[in-house]
Amino acid sequence: MKINWDKKYLYWGITALLVLSGAILFYYLIFHGQILGERCMQLINIMTPVIDGVILAYLLWPIVRFFERKYLYPLKCRLMRRFPKLAEKEKSMDRLCRGISIIFTLIIMIAALFGLFSIVIPQVIDSIKSIAMQFPDYMNNLQQWLDKLFEMNPQLEKTVNDLFNEYYQDMVNWMESSLLPKLNTLLVSVSTSMFSVLGAVWDLFIGLIISVYLLGSKEVFISQGKKILYAFWEKERANALLDDARMINKTFGGFISGKLLDSLIIGIICFVCVTILKFPYPMLISVIVGVTNIIPFFGPFIGAIPCTILIFMVSPLQSVYFVLFIFILQQFDGNYLGPKILGESTGLSGFWVIFSITLFSGLMGVLGMIVGVPTFAVFYTLVKRKVDNNLDKKDLPTESVKYRHLEHIHMTSGEMIYADEEAKFREKTQNSAFRKLFAGKNKNKNNEM
């Protein structure tokens, strides 16, 4: 028996169901949001290996594509021209090319990690050990420098002593009441962190295996995604979503890969220059500068502060030279190297860059400082695209400069009235009214005469 559905009642029924579901979800978010947040974090922890695999596959894909397009596909074409029978096994050869590209990529990644752990990490550890062993000497150097400074500035010495006497007892009380009782908790936290690090390494290893499967079947997953889009959305909407996905990929891929390359180059340049200038702990300083350079805008300042303190403990004068060197290096990065590598990958002005870093760092911490700029760039581009489409439908210009001096848009003609034109129009209207008023008065006088 065929049921005759009334579309009107079916529409209102679905609408009522969605409204009721939205109300229940809103209530749950307001009064039980903490439980929902805990469940979301639990789900994220469970899916961490998959998330790591997706991130690794996304970062490694440019290298895989490079080997395929630059070397393996041309080799495959030459072999097929030389041995025509291989054309029947083209799909198998494509899978072979992909597998070889993945193997080469993994070899490069493992070699880079091995170089990091065998060359960089030992030197960083040696630098940290040297700092710990020579810390008393650094304190003596600092004390001598302060003594000379106070001898030259007695008023400064008096001010520092007064501040020390004022806050010394408060510091002692804080250490006795707050710091010392929490040492046991701190040790427990350190032990827990060690287990968390081991768990993160294991998740990363599982993620690496997942990334291999993702890289090997990339086209299959993308095809399935497009299939789902066109199955559940209209063609126009699906096309728009695909354009948005390409834009997101271009923004994130261009920014993340470009920023990593930029930071690597800056770290190498820093190591070479610091070694030539004979600053202490060149490898440690270069690693700090290179890693923090990944953070846009604020990264150079974040990295320069601990490095300056380290150099200051050895030689205060060298710390001044180091600050000047970092300033020159970041000017080179910001005005030449960064634009050459990143180009217009985000399209954001300086204000929006600072805004996005401030917002996402508050929401996500250090990770937010790294991904905040491309995330906000995607949001900015989507909003701009929507605004431009709506303006096009209303036959209005999309260029922002045309709205700079806009006074209003005429309600009937749709003409854009600018501030200067409005002033001229008012002046013309006032003069016309004045002339009419003056002409009326003269006419009345002539009639009286």
C-alpha positions in Angstrom: 0.0 0.0 0.0 1.5 3.4 -1.0 1.4 6.1 1.6 0.3 9.5 0.3 2.5 12.0 2.1 1.3 15.5 2.4 4.4 17.6 1.6 3.1 20.6 3.6 2.7 18.6 6.8 5.9 16.7 6.2 7.8 20.0 5.9 6.3 21.4 9.1 6.9 18.1 10.9 10.6 18.1 9.9 10.9 21.8 10.9 9.3 21.1 14.3 11.7 18.2 14.9 14.7 20.3 14.0 13.6 23.1 16.3 13.0 20.7 19.2 16.4 19.0 18.6 18.1 22.5 18.5 16.3 23.5 21.8 17.4 20.3 23.5 21.0 20.7 22.2 21.0 24.4 23.4 19.8 23.3 26.8 22.4 20.6 27.1 25.2 23.0 26.0 24.1 25.6 28.6 23.6 23.4 31.6 25.8 20.3 30.8 28.5 21.9 28.6 31.3 20.6 30.8 30.2 17.0 30.3 30.0 17.5 26.6 33.5 19.0 26.6 34.9 16.1 28.5 33.2 13.7 26.0 34.7 15.6 23.1 38.2 15.5 24.7 37.8 11.8 25.3 36.9 11.3 21.6 39.8 13.4 20.5 42.2 11.4 22.7 40.9 8.1 21.2 41.2 9.5 17.6 44.7 11.0 18.2 46.5 8.4 16.1 44.1 9.0 13.2 44.5 12.8 13.6 48.3 12.4 13.7 48.1 10.3 10.5 46.0 12.8 8.7 48.4 15.7 9.6 51.5 13.6 8.7 49.9 12.6 5.3 49.1 16.2 4.6 52.6 17.4 5.4 54.3 14.6 3.5 52.1 14.7 0.4 54.1 17.5 -1.3 57.2 15.4 -1.2 55.4 12.4 -2.5 54.0 14.4 -5.3 57.4 15.9 -6.1 59.0 12.4 -6.6 56.0 11.2 -8.7 55.8 14.2 -11.1 59.5 14.9 -11.3 61.0 11.5 -11.7 58.7 8.5 -11.6 55.9 9.5 -14.0 58.4 10.6 -16.7 60.2 7.3 -16.2 56.9 5.4 -16.5 56.1 7.2 -19.7 59.5 6.4 -21.3 59.1 2.7 -20.3 55.6 2.6 -21.8 56.8 4.1 -25.1 59.7 1.7 -25.2 57.6 -1.4 -24.2 54.0 -0.8 -25.5 52.7 -3.9 -23.6 53.2 -2.1 -20.3 50.3 0.2 -21.2 48.0 -2.7 -20.2 49.4 -2.5 -16.7 49.3 1.3 -16.3 47.2 1.1 -13.1 49.7 -1.3 -11.5 52.6 1.0 -12.6 50.8 4.0 -11.0 50.5 2.1 -7.8 54.2 1.1 -8.0 55.2 4.8 -8.6 53.1 5.8 -5.6 54.7 3.2 -3.4 58.2 4.1 -4.4 57.4 7.8 -3.8 56.1 7.0 -0.3 59.2 4.9 0.4 61.6 7.8 -0.7 59.6 10.2 1.4 59.8 8.1 4.5 63.5 7.6 3.9 64.0 11.4 3.7 61.9 12.0 6.9 63.7 9.3 8.8 67.1 10.6 7.7 66.0 14.2 8.7 64.9 12.9 12.2 68.1 10.9 12.5 70.2 14.0 11.7 68.2 16.0 14.2 68.6 13.5 17.0 72.3 12.6 16.2 73.6 16.1 15.5 71.3 18.8 16.8 70.0 17.2 20.0 73.4 16.2 21.5 74.7 19.7 21.0 71.6 21.1 22.6 72.0 18.8 25.5 75.7 19.7 25.8 74.8 23.3 25.8 72.2 22.8 28.6 74.8 20.8 30.6 77.4 23.6 30.1 74.9 26.1 31.3 74.1 24.1 34.4 77.8 23.5 35.2 78.8 27.1 34.7 75.8 28.6 36.3 77.7 29.7 39.4 80.3 31.5 37.2 77.4 33.2 35.4 76.0 34.4 38.7 79.4 35.8 39.7 79.7 37.6 36.3 76.2 39.0 36.8 77.1 40.0 40.4 80.2 41.8 39.3 78.3 43.6 36.5 75.7 44.7 39.0 78.3 45.9 41.4 79.9 48.1 38.8 76.5 49.3 37.7 75.6 50.2 41.3 78.9 52.0 41.9 78.2 54.2 38.9 74.5 54.7 40.0 74.1 55.0 43.8 70.5 56.0 43.4 69.7 52.9 41.4 71.3 50.8 44.1 69.2 52.4 46.8 66.0 51.8 44.8 66.8 48.1 44.2 67.7 47.6 47.9 64.4 49.1 48.9 62.4 46.9 46.6 64.3 43.8 47.7 63.7 44.6 51.4 60.0 45.3 50.7 59.3 42.1 48.8 61.8 39.7 50.4 59.6 38.5 53.2 56.6 38.1 50.8 58.8 35.9 48.6 59.9 33.7 51.6 56.3 33.3 52.7 55.2 32.3 49.2 58.0 29.7 48.9 57.1 28.2 52.3 53.3 28.3 51.9 52.9 27.7 48.2 56.0 26.4 46.4 57.4 23.8 48.8 54.1 22.0 49.5 53.5 21.6 45.8 56.8 19.9 45.1 55.3 16.5 45.5 52.5 17.4 43.1 55.1 18.7 40.7 57.1 15.4 40.8 53.9 13.5 40.2 53.1 15.8 37.3 56.6 15.2 35.8 56.2 11.5 36.1 52.8 11.6 34.5 54.2 13.8 31.7 56.9 11.2 31.0 54.1 8.6 30.4 52.2 11.1 28.3 55.3 11.6 26.1 55.6 7.9 25.6 52.0 7.7 24.8 52.3 10.5 22.3 55.3 8.8 20.6 53.2 5.6 20.3 50.3 7.5 18.9 52.7 9.2 16.4 54.0 5.8 15.3 50.5 4.5 14.7 49.7 7.8 12.9 52.7 7.2 10.6 51.3 3.9 9.6 47.9 5.4 9.0 49.5 8.2 6.9 51.1 5.6 4.6 47.6 4.2 3.9 46.2 7.7 3.4 49.0 8.6 1.0 48.6 5.4 -1.0 44.8 5.9 -1.4 44.6 9.6 -1.6 42.7 9.7 -4.8 40.2 7.1 -3.6 39.3 9.2 -0.5 39.0 12.4 -2.5 36.8 10.7 -5.0 34.6 9.4 -2.2 34.3 12.8 -0.7 33.3 14.4 -4.0 30.7 11.6 -4.5 29.2 12.3 -1.1 29.0 16.1 -1.9 27.1 15.6 -5.1 24.9 13.0 -3.5 23.6 15.3 -0.7 23.8 18.8 -2.2 22.7 20.5 -5.4 25.3 20.8 -8.1 25.8 24.5 -7.6 26.2 24.1 -3.8 28.6 21.1 -4.2 30.7 23.1 -6.7 30.9 26.0 -4.2 32.0 23.6 -1.4 34.7 22.1 -3.7 36.0 25.6 -4.4 36.0 26.3 -0.7 37.9 23.1 0.0 40.5 23.9 -2.6 40.9 27.4 -1.1 41.4 25.9 2.4 43.9 23.5 1.1 45.8 26.2 -0.7 45.8 28.5 2.3 46.8 25.9 4.9 49.2 24.0 2.6 50.9 27.1 1.4 51.3 28.7 4.8 52.3 25.6 6.8 54.8 24.2 4.3 56.1 27.7 3.5 56.5 28.6 7.2 58.3 25.4 8.0 60.8 26.0 5.1 61.2 29.6 6.1 61.9 28.7 9.7 64.4 26.0 8.6 66.3 28.5 6.5 66.3 31.1 9.3 67.6 28.5 11.7 70.5 27.6 9.4 71.3 31.3 8.7 71.2 31.9 12.5 73.6 29.0 13.2 76.1 30.2 10.6 76.1 33.8 11.7 76.1 33.0 15.4 79.1 30.7 14.9 81.0 33.3 12.9 80.2 36.0 15.5 81.4 33.6 18.2 78.2 33.8 20.4 77.9 31.1 23.0 75.7 28.0 22.5 75.3 28.5 18.7 73.3 25.3 18.2 70.9 25.8 21.1 70.3 29.4 20.1 69.7 28.5 16.4 67.2 25.8 17.4 65.3 28.2 19.6 65.2 30.9 17.0 64.2 28.5 14.2 61.5 26.8 16.1 59.9 29.9 17.5 60.1 31.5 14.0 57.2 29.2 13.0 54.9 31.5 15.1 54.0 34.5 12.9 54.8 38.0 14.1 55.4 37.2 17.8 57.8 34.2 17.2 61.0 36.2 16.7 60.4 38.1 20.0 59.5 34.9 21.9 62.7 33.2 20.7 65.0 36.2 21.2 64.2 36.7 24.9 65.6 33.4 26.3 68.5 33.5 23.9 69.4 37.0 25.0 69.2 36.0 28.7 71.6 33.0 28.0 74.1 35.2 26.2 73.7 38.0 28.9 74.8 35.5 31.6 78.0 35.0 29.7 78.6 38.5 28.4 76.2 41.4 28.7 77.9 43.2 25.8 77.4 40.3 23.5 73.7 40.1 24.4 73.4 43.7 23.0 75.1 42.6 19.8 72.8 39.5 19.6 69.7 41.7 19.9 70.9 43.8 17.0 71.7 40.6 15.0 68.2 39.2 15.6 66.6 42.5 14.6 68.6 42.5 11.3 67.8 38.8 10.7 64.0 39.3 11.3 64.0 42.3 9.0 65.5 40.1 6.3 63.0 37.4 7.0 60.0 39.7 7.2 60.8 41.9 4.2 62.5 39.5 1.8 62.7 35.8 2.6 59.2 35.4 4.1 57.4 37.1 1.1 59.5 35.1 -1.4 58.5 31.8 0.2 55.0 32.5 1.5 53.9 35.0 -1.1 50.2 35.9 -0.6 49.2 32.6 1.0 47.0 34.3 3.6 46.1 37.6 2.1 45.7 39.2 5.6 46.9 42.6 6.6 49.1 43.1 9.6 46.2 44.0 11.9 44.3 40.8 11.1 47.5 38.7 11.6 48.0 40.1 15.1 44.2 39.8 15.8 44.2 36.1 14.7 47.3 35.2 16.8 45.9 36.9 19.9 42.5 35.2 19.5 43.7 31.7 18.8 46.6 31.8 21.3 44.0 32.5 24.0 41.8 29.6 22.7 44.4 27.0 21.8 47.8 28.1 23.3 50.9 27.7 21.3 49.2 25.5 18.7 46.7 28.4 18.2 49.6 30.8 17.6 50.8 28.5 14.7 47.5 27.6 13.0 45.6 30.8 14.0 46.7 32.8 11.0 45.7 30.3 8.2 42.5 29.4 10.1 41.4 33.1 10.3 42.6 33.6 6.7 40.1 30.8 5.6 37.3 32.4 7.6 38.2 35.9 6.2 38.2 34.5 2.6 34.9 32.8 3.0 33.2 35.9 4.5 34.7 38.0 1.7 33.5 35.6 -1.0 30.0 35.7 0.5 29.9 39.5 0.7 31.1 39.8 -2.9 28.5 37.3 -4.2 25.7 39.3 -2.4 27.0 42.6 -3.8 27.1 41.1 -7.3 23.5 40.0 -7.0 22.6 43.6 -6.1 24.7 45.0 -9.0 27.0 46.8 -6.6 30.8 47.1 -6.9 32.9 44.7 -4.8 36.0 46.9 -4.5 36.4 48.3 -1.0 37.9 51.5 -2.3 34.6 52.5 -3.9 32.9 52.6 -0.5 35.6 54.8 1.1 33.8 58.2 0.6 30.3 56.8 0.1 27.6 58.8 1.7 24.6 56.6 0.7 23.0 54.8 -2.2 20.0 56.4 -3.8 16.8 54.4 -2.9 15.2 54.6 -6.4 18.0 55.0 -8.9 20.6 52.9 -7.0 23.2 55.6 -7.7 26.1 55.7 -5.3 26.3 59.2 -3.7 29.7 60.2 -2.4 30.4 62.7 0.3 31.7 65.4 -2.0 28.8 65.0 -4.4 26.3 65.1 -1.5 27.9 68.4 -0.3 27.6 69.9 -3.8 24.0 68.6 -4.1 23.0 70.3 -0.8 24.8 73.5 -1.8 23.0 73.5 -5.1 19.6 72.8 -3.5 20.1 75.5 -0.9 21.1 78.0 -3.6 18.1 77.1 -5.7 15.8 77.4 -2.7 17.4 80.8 -1.8 17.0 82.0 -5.4 13.3 81.0 -5.4 12.7 82.7 -2.0 14.5 85.8 -3.2 12.6 85.8 -6.5 9.3 85.5 -4.6 10.1 88.4 -2.4 11.0 90.6 -5.4 7.8 89.6 -7.0 5.7 90.6 -4.0 7.5 94.0 -3.9 6.8 94.7 -7.6 3.1 93.8 -7.0 3.0 96.2 -4.0 4.5 99.0 -6.2 
